[in-house]
Amino acid sequence: MMSIKTSGLKWGSRKSKIIYYGEVLYTMVNILDFQLEQR
């Protein structure tokens, strides 16, 4: 996760930030879905 964040900040382009935040949201949703299924 940290490597993606630092490289995204290094590029500084809007497109890379959108991709980074999209991936973060996607992984968060997957984690939430996984936790809900475990119950």
PyMOL commands that set and color helices and strands:
alter all, ss='L'
color gray80, all
select helices_A, chain A and resi 2-11+14-38
alter helices_A, ss='H'
color red, helices_A
deselect
rebuild
show_as cartoon
